[in-house]
Amino acid sequence: MQTREPLVQPPNGAVDLSNDEIARYSRHLIMPEVALEGQKKLKAAKVLTVGTGGLGSPLALYLAAAGVGTLGIVDFDVVDESNLQRQILHGTSDVGRPKVESARDKIKDINPNVEVVVHEEALTSENALEIFADYDVIVDGTDNFPTRYLVNDACVLLGKPNVYGSIFRFEGQASVFYAEEGPCYRCLYPEPPPPGLVPSCAEGGVLGILPGAIGTIQATETAKLILGIGEPLIGRLLLYDALGMSFREMKLRKDPNCPICGENPTVTELIDYQEFCGIPQANAAAEQANGVPEITVQDLKAKLDSGEEINVLDVREPHEYEVANIGVRLIPLGELPQRLAELDQGENFAIHCKTGGRSAKAVKLMQDAGFENVYNVKGGITAWSEEIDPSVPKY
């Protein structure tokens, strides 16, 4: 068995296990790699999970069951029905509740010995260092680039390990970014991708079972760090392909030119991560959109009801159209350039997708091809379902 310096040492033997805890953790106690001393380390440990969604769910459940003494949870969202396909911390009866409340109740039900510390707030550059300071390990279960860079930089500045995971469709990644012993997240990705280049899970989807695999790997890595056993994923990026049921590994090296953990760091404090990841710029670009006009779903409904001549195009994918549609013509965005000849440039068009992003691209494409009377349906079919016809399914 490989051993390393554990992150947690019980203070002067002050951590003891009750008879009930000894019975609960008996399968750990008979393992020489854990044993009584290791279980005391787990009980003394303080772990923060950032997010209580797809990755945060298995993380919190398994770390609680394993006996981690203090679990902090950061989230400011509420449970939505669309979460339940993958976020197993929450149930149908929790829809509408703050996620931290639902998570706390489930964790305490799994293991009442765990102290749950709730941070019902958005993680920002103003509060990250203060929140992280009290924990031994930070586990990143987020799904957006601003928070990933924020988590990484706060961990580097505080000298704490960042147990990383990410998921998309059928693929996942996991690593341990720990600048004290190896590379950090910025060594791998110094800068975020341009806004809109990488679709989110909400746009591209994710197999509901996938976060269970990656979140469990993150929980395993966290326990190994606490116990000081095995070989953690420091300096390694684990790549998981669920469709092929295969794992690959990439070796990672510390970048001497890394802007935060390199030899001459330029990032010495937490920055405005929305700006860093191009979010305001992207919004401004979307607002300007080079003259892309918009129409609301209410206005579109009024035009259709009045009999006004307007062609409504759906530029989503066929499998999305099968889930929900409003009975209009389907031309997927990827096929639109080749099918523009099917459309009359002199007619009026309203273009919609799920929420308005792809349809805005379609409008710009048609404008560049000479179409003058073409409008982006603001909010897409989601807005139509919410504001016009609730019988249209939301997905």
C-alpha positions in Angstrom: 0.0 0.0 0.0 1.3 3.4 -0.9 1.3 6.0 1.9 1.7 9.7 1.9 1.4 12.5 4.4 -2.3 12.7 5.4 -4.0 16.1 5.2 -5.7 15.6 8.5 -4.3 14.6 11.9 -6.7 14.3 14.8 -5.7 16.9 17.4 -3.8 15.1 20.1 -6.0 12.1 20.0 -9.0 14.2 20.9 -11.2 12.6 18.3 -12.9 9.4 19.6 -15.5 7.1 18.1 -18.7 6.1 20.0 -19.8 2.5 20.1 -22.5 3.4 17.6 -19.9 4.9 15.2 -17.6 1.8 15.6 -20.5 -0.4 14.5 -21.4 2.0 11.7 -17.8 2.1 10.3 -16.9 -1.5 11.1 -16.1 -2.3 7.4 -13.6 0.5 7.5 -12.1 -0.4 10.8 -11.2 -4.0 9.7 -9.2 -2.6 6.7 -5.6 -2.0 7.7 -5.4 0.9 5.2 -8.1 2.8 7.3 -8.4 1.2 10.7 -9.4 3.1 13.8 -6.8 5.8 13.3 -7.9 6.4 9.7 -11.6 6.6 10.8 -10.6 9.3 13.3 -8.9 11.3 10.5 -12.1 11.1 8.5 -14.1 12.3 11.5 -11.7 15.2 12.1 -11.7 16.2 8.4 -13.6 19.2 7.1 -14.6 19.0 3.4 -16.3 21.6 1.3 -18.4 20.6 -1.7 -19.0 23.5 -4.1 -22.4 22.7 -5.7 -25.0 20.2 -4.7 -26.0 19.2 -8.2 -25.0 16.2 -10.4 -21.5 15.9 -9.0 -22.2 17.3 -5.5 -24.9 14.7 -4.9 -22.8 11.5 -5.0 -19.9 13.4 -3.4 -21.9 14.5 -0.4 -23.7 11.1 0.0 -20.5 9.0 0.0 -18.4 11.4 2.0 -21.2 11.5 4.7 -21.6 7.7 4.7 -17.8 7.3 5.0 -17.8 9.4 8.1 -16.2 12.7 7.1 -16.9 14.7 10.3 -17.8 18.1 8.8 -19.3 18.7 5.3 -19.7 22.2 4.0 -22.1 22.7 1.1 -22.2 25.8 -1.1 -25.2 26.4 -3.4 -27.8 29.2 -3.9 -30.1 27.4 -6.4 -33.5 25.7 -5.8 -34.4 22.2 -6.8 -36.0 22.0 -10.2 -37.8 19.0 -11.7 -35.2 18.9 -14.5 -32.5 18.3 -11.8 -34.0 15.0 -10.6 -32.6 13.0 -13.6 -29.1 13.2 -12.1 -29.1 15.1 -8.8 -29.8 12.2 -6.4 -29.5 14.4 -3.2 -32.9 15.8 -4.1 -36.3 14.2 -4.5 -39.7 15.1 -6.1 -40.9 16.5 -2.8 -38.0 18.9 -2.7 -38.9 20.7 -5.9 -38.8 24.5 -5.2 -36.8 24.1 -2.0 -33.3 25.6 -1.6 -30.8 22.8 -2.6 -28.7 23.3 0.5 -31.8 22.5 2.6 -32.6 19.4 0.7 -29.0 18.3 0.7 -28.6 18.9 4.4 -31.7 16.8 5.2 -30.5 13.9 3.0 -26.9 14.0 4.5 -28.2 14.0 8.0 -30.5 11.0 7.2 -27.5 9.1 5.7 -25.3 9.9 8.7 -26.5 11.9 11.7 -23.0 12.1 13.0 -21.9 14.5 10.3 -21.9 18.2 11.0 -23.4 19.9 7.9 -22.4 23.6 7.4 -24.7 25.4 4.9 -23.5 28.2 2.7 -26.6 29.4 0.9 -24.9 32.0 -1.3 -23.2 32.4 -4.6 -19.5 31.8 -4.5 -17.7 35.0 -5.4 -14.3 36.6 -5.3 -15.5 38.5 -2.2 -16.4 35.4 -0.1 -14.4 32.4 -1.5 -11.3 32.8 0.6 -13.3 33.3 3.8 -15.5 30.2 3.1 -12.6 28.0 2.0 -10.4 28.9 4.9 -12.1 26.5 7.4 -11.8 23.4 5.2 -9.1 20.8 4.6 -10.2 19.8 1.1 -12.3 21.7 -1.5 -14.3 19.5 -4.0 -15.4 21.3 -7.2 -18.8 20.1 -8.4 -19.6 23.1 -10.5 -20.5 23.3 -14.2 -19.3 26.7 -15.3 -16.0 28.3 -16.1 -16.1 31.4 -13.8 -16.6 29.2 -10.7 -14.0 26.6 -11.8 -11.3 29.3 -12.1 -12.5 30.9 -8.9 -12.3 27.6 -7.0 -8.8 26.9 -8.4 -7.3 30.3 -7.6 -8.7 30.4 -4.1 -7.3 26.9 -3.4 -3.9 27.9 -4.8 -3.8 31.1 -2.7 -4.8 29.1 0.4 -2.6 26.1 -0.3 -5.5 23.7 -0.4 -6.2 20.7 -2.7 -8.9 21.1 -5.3 -10.6 17.8 -6.2 -11.9 18.5 -9.7 -14.6 16.9 -11.8 -16.5 17.8 -14.9 -19.2 16.1 -17.0 -20.8 16.5 -20.5 -23.1 14.1 -22.3 -21.3 10.7 -22.0 -17.8 11.9 -21.0 -16.2 13.0 -17.7 -12.9 14.2 -16.3 -11.4 14.1 -12.8 -8.2 15.2 -11.2 -6.7 16.7 -8.1 -5.2 20.1 -8.6 -2.9 20.8 -5.7 -0.3 23.5 -6.3 1.7 22.5 -3.2 2.6 19.2 -4.9 1.7 19.5 -8.6 -0.1 21.5 -11.3 -3.3 23.6 -10.8 -6.3 24.0 -13.1 -4.6 26.9 -14.8 -1.6 24.9 -15.7 -4.0 22.8 -17.8 -6.3 25.6 -19.0 -4.5 29.0 -18.5 -7.5 30.8 -20.2 -11.1 29.9 -20.5 -12.5 29.1 -24.0 -14.4 31.8 -25.9 -17.9 32.3 -24.6 -20.4 30.0 -26.4 -17.7 27.6 -27.8 -18.3 24.9 -25.1 -22.0 24.1 -24.6 -23.3 23.6 -21.1 -25.0 20.4 -19.9 -28.3 22.3 -20.2 -27.6 22.8 -23.9 -25.9 19.6 -24.8 -27.3 17.2 -22.2 -25.7 14.7 -19.9 -26.4 11.1 -19.1 -28.0 11.2 -15.7 -25.9 8.3 -14.4 -22.6 9.9 -15.5 -22.1 12.3 -12.6 -22.4 9.2 -10.3 -19.2 7.8 -11.8 -17.2 11.0 -11.7 -18.6 12.2 -8.3 -17.7 8.9 -6.8 -14.2 9.2 -8.1 -13.9 12.7 -6.5 -15.2 11.3 -3.2 -12.6 8.5 -3.4 -9.8 11.0 -4.1 -10.9 13.1 -1.2 -10.9 10.1 1.2 -7.4 9.2 0.0 -6.1 12.7 0.6 -7.5 12.7 4.1 -6.2 9.2 5.0 -2.8 9.7 3.3 -3.1 6.4 1.3 -2.7 5.4 -2.3 -1.7 7.5 -5.3 -4.0 10.6 -5.8 -4.7 12.1 -9.1 -2.2 14.9 -8.6 -0.5 15.5 -11.9 -2.9 13.2 -13.7 -6.2 13.9 -15.6 -8.5 10.9 -15.7 -10.8 10.8 -18.8 -13.9 8.6 -18.8 -15.9 7.6 -21.8 -19.2 6.0 -20.7 -20.2 4.9 -24.2 -17.0 3.0 -24.7 -16.7 2.2 -21.0 -13.1 3.1 -21.0 -10.7 5.2 -19.0 -7.7 7.1 -20.3 -5.1 9.1 -18.3 -3.1 12.2 -19.3 0.0 13.2 -17.4 0.0 16.8 -16.3 3.0 18.9 -15.5 3.2 22.1 -13.4 3.6 25.0 -15.7 6.5 27.3 -14.6 4.7 30.1 -16.5 1.3 29.5 -14.8 -0.2 32.9 -14.0 -1.1 31.8 -10.4 1.1 28.9 -9.3 4.1 29.5 -11.6 7.5 30.9 -10.8 6.4 34.5 -11.4 2.7 34.6 -10.7 0.7 37.5 -12.1 -2.6 36.6 -10.3 -2.0 37.3 -6.6 -5.6 37.9 -5.6 -9.0 36.8 -6.7 -10.2 38.6 -9.8 -13.6 39.3 -11.5 -14.1 35.9 -13.0 -17.2 36.9 -15.0 -15.0 39.3 -16.9 -12.1 36.8 -17.0 -14.4 34.3 -18.7 -15.9 36.8 -21.0 -19.4 36.8 -19.7 -20.2 40.5 -19.8 -18.6 40.8 -23.2 -20.6 37.9 -24.5 -23.8 39.5 -23.2 -23.0 42.8 -24.7 -22.2 41.0 -28.0 -25.5 39.2 -27.8 -27.4 42.4 -27.2 -25.8 44.1 -30.1 -25.7 40.9 -32.2 -24.9 43.1 -35.3 -28.5 44.2 -35.6 -30.2 40.9 -35.0 -33.8 41.8 -34.3 -36.0 40.0 -31.7 -39.6 39.2 -31.3 -41.3 38.1 -28.0 -43.4 35.0 -27.8 -46.4 37.2 -27.0 -45.9 39.3 -30.2 -45.4 36.2 -32.2 -48.6 34.7 -30.9 -50.5 37.9 -31.7 -49.2 37.9 -35.2 -50.2 34.3 -35.7 -53.7 34.9 -34.2 -54.3 37.9 -36.5 -53.4 35.9 -39.6 -50.3 37.9 -40.4 -48.1 36.2 -42.9 -45.0 35.0 -40.9 -43.0 31.8 -41.3 -41.9 30.3 -38.1 -38.7 28.1 -38.3 -37.4 25.7 -35.6 -33.6 25.3 -35.8 -33.2 22.7 -33.1 -32.3 19.1 -33.7 -34.8 16.4 -34.8 -34.6 14.6 -31.4 -35.4 17.9 -29.6 -38.4 18.5 -32.0 -39.8 15.1 -31.0 -39.7 16.1 -27.4 -41.5 19.4 -27.8 -42.6 21.4 -30.8 -45.3 24.0 -31.8 -46.0 22.4 -35.2 -43.8 24.6 -37.3 -41.2 23.8 -40.0 -37.9 22.2 -38.7 -34.6 23.1 -40.3 -31.7 22.3 -37.9 -29.1 25.0 -37.6 -26.4 22.8 -39.1 -28.4 22.2 -42.2 -29.6 25.8 -42.7 -26.8 27.1 -44.9 -27.4 24.3 -47.4 -31.2 24.8 -47.3 -31.5 28.6 -47.6 -32.6 28.1 -51.2 -35.8 26.5 -50.0 -36.8 29.8 -48.4 -38.2 33.0 -50.0 -36.1 36.0 -49.1 -39.1 38.3 -49.5 -41.2 36.7 -46.8 -41.2 37.3 -43.0 -39.5 34.8 -40.7 -39.5 34.2 -37.0 -36.7 31.7 -35.9 -36.8 29.8 -32.6 -34.7 27.2 -30.8 -34.8 26.1 -27.2 -33.9 29.4 -25.5 -32.8 31.7 -28.2 -29.0 31.2 -28.7 -29.0 29.0 -31.8 -31.8 30.9 -33.4 -29.9 34.2 -33.0 -27.1 32.5 -35.0 -29.6 31.5 -37.6 -31.0 35.0 -37.9 -27.5 36.4 -38.5 -26.8 33.7 -41.1 -30.0 34.5 -42.9 -29.3 38.3 -42.7 -25.8 37.7 -44.2 -27.5 35.8 -47.0 -29.8 38.7 -47.9 -32.9 38.0 -45.8 -34.3 41.3 -44.5 -37.4 40.4 -42.5 -36.2 37.8 -40.1 -36.6 37.8 -36.3 -35.2 35.8 -33.4 -37.9 34.5 -31.0 -36.7 35.7 -27.6 -36.6 32.8 -25.1 -37.4 30.1 -27.7 -39.8 27.3 -27.1 -39.0 27.4 -23.4 -40.6 30.9 -23.2 -43.5 29.7 -25.4 -44.2 26.9 -22.9 -43.9 29.3 -19.9 -45.9 32.2 -21.3 -48.1 31.0 -24.1 -48.9 27.3 -24.0 -48.0 25.2 -20.8 -49.0 22.0 -22.6 -45.8 22.3 -24.6 -43.3 20.2 -22.6 -40.2 22.0 -21.1 -37.0 20.1 -21.3 
